[in-house]
């Protein structure tokens, strides 16, 4: 696959990034990023927190997941209603609980379907970093790399003035 991969600029300050780990960025044209976007919108539960993850091993998709897996569509999101900052107070909303984050749903989906995530990669659309619980799950599964969309730190960061939250359909088209 001949797709450009970029490393994040030094100016990106992630809310959490384990020592020795990195988040690489790929274009919206990358086939696994396109699929992560499709997964996000197929199961979206919220216009402001739409995200999808695709777990890939040996160039084959072994698991997919989206945040909340439809919970937000039915129940809403207490964190969103209270304007809780990214990465905080996950306990307020079952759909936002880390076990329902895109990364962890993709991992669980892979295991349920008999796939070993050892040395897999995860492509994350709709977010620009992984929380402590997701990084922990990825490290336990020995997932080797996380990829986000180029400029995800702009598109999906609530506090960034040029974000696309609520207009995610415009990103990656």
N, C-alpha and C positions, 0 to 999 in steps of 0.2 A: 504494500500500500504506500503510495508516494504522496503523503500528506504532510504539510508543514506543521511542525510542532515548535512552539515557542516556550521559553521559560518566562516566568513572571518577572516583571521589572522589580528592581530593588525597592521601589517606592510602595509596593503593595504590602500592607501590614495586615496579616490575617488575624482574626480574633483568636484562632488556635492553630498551631502547626507544630507537630511533634519534632523534636530535635532529629536532624538527619533525614527528614522527609521533605518532599516538595510537591507542589501542585503544578502540573504542566498545562499549557493551554493549546487547544486545537481550534481550527476554523469551524465555522458553521457548516462547511461542506464535508467535513469528515463523516464517513458513513455511520460510525458508532455514535457521534454527537447528534447526527440527524435522528437516529433511532431513539436516543435519550430524550430528545425534544418530543418526538411522537409519543413516547411512553408518558411523558409529563402531561401532555394535553389529552391523551386518551383517558386518563384517570384523574384529571385535575379536580381538586376539591375547592380551590380558592384561586381567584385571579391574581392575588398578590403573593401567593406562596406556591406557585406551580413549580414542581421540580420532578425530574425523572433521572433514574440511574440505570446504566447498562453495564453488566459485569461480563467481561470478555476474557476468554482464555484460549490461547492458540488460534487467535483470529475467529473464534466462534462465540456467539452470545450464549452464556450459560445461565444468566439470570437478569431480570428486570424488576424495577420497583419505582413507585411514585410516593411522594409524601402523603401520609394520611390514608392512602388507598381508598379514597372516596368518603372517608369519615367527615371531612369538612363540608361536603355537599349536603349531607343530612343534618349535621349538628352545629355547623358554624365553627368558629375558632375564638375561644376566650382570649388567647394571647393577642390575636389581631384586634379584637374589640377593645382591649385595654392598652393597645399600642406598646406592647412589650418589645424591647430591643431584641434583635437577632441573637440567638444563642442563650437566651435566658428564660427561666420559668416554664420549661417544657411540661412540668407537672400540671399546669393549668388546663391543658387540652390533650385529650387522649390521642387525637390525630397528630399532634405535634410531638408526642412522646418519642424519644430516640428510637425505640423499637419499630416505630412507624416511619422513620426517615427513609428516604429513597435508597440510600446506600445499604441500610440494614435489611430493607425489604428485598432488595436485589440479592443480597447474600443468602437470606433465608430461602428465597425462591430457587436459587441455584442448588442449595443443599437438599431441599424437598424433592427436586427433580433429579437427584442422584449425581450432581456435579461437585467436584472438589474445587473450591476457589483458590487453592494454593497457587501463588504466583500469577493470579489473574490481574486484570486492570479494570478500573471503574471509570466510566465516562458519566459526568454529572452535568445535567442541564438545568438551569433555573436557580442555581445557587453558585456561590463563588468560593466556598470553603467547606470543610467538614468539622462538625462539632467534636468535642472530646469523646463522647460515647461512640460516634461513628468511626473516628480514627481508631479507637480501641478495638472495635469490632473488625475493622479492616486489617489491623495489625495482628490480631488473634488468628484471623483467616489467612494471614500472610499474603494479602493482596499487595502487589508490588508497586503500583502507581495509580495516582488519581489524576484525571484530566478534567478540566473545565473548559468552557467556551472562551475563546479570546475575548478579552475585555469583560469577562463575567463580573469582575470586581467593580465595574461601572454599571453594567446593565442590571445587576441583581442586588446591589447594596442599597438598603433603604435610605441611608443618609446621603448618598451621592446625588448631586443635583441633576445629573443626566441619566438617572436610572429609568428602566422600562417597566417597573412594577405596575401591574394593572394593565400593561400593554405588551405582555410577553409575546403575543402573536407576531409582533413586529420584529422580534429578535430572531435572526437565523433564516429569514426569508429571502 
